[in-house]
Amino acid sequence: MFDTLRPVTLTKKAAEEVRKIMKSKSIPEGYGLRIGMKGGGCGGASLIIGFDKKKDNDLAYAMEDIPLYVDKKHVMYVVGKEVDFYEGADAKGFMFVEKGSGHLSA
């Protein structure tokens, strides 16, 4: 069931920035981009992004030759999201958007 699932996608700009960070920060071989959830309760949950090794309970796939890891428990929260990278005069960073809508996500 999970073999063909791609719950989160990357824009070309986000993929370029991830590759740049992996190279400049010397992210070790075997690490990929982890996307998931953190928190909950009164403070609410937040989507997270970072570099990590694959874990046993991960859904693993690649986009733009970048390994992506999502804990299978988090798939339902991230499905349909797209990671984009914004760089402007006011801010710079990764953001989650609802795929195809252009709307920011929690």
Secondary structure, DSSP 4 states (H G I P E B T S, - for coil): -GGG---EEE-HHHHHHHHHHHHHTTPPTTEEEEEEEEE-GGG-EEEEEEEEE--TTEEEEEETTEEEEEEGGGHHHHTTEEEEEEE-SS-EEEEEEETTT--B--
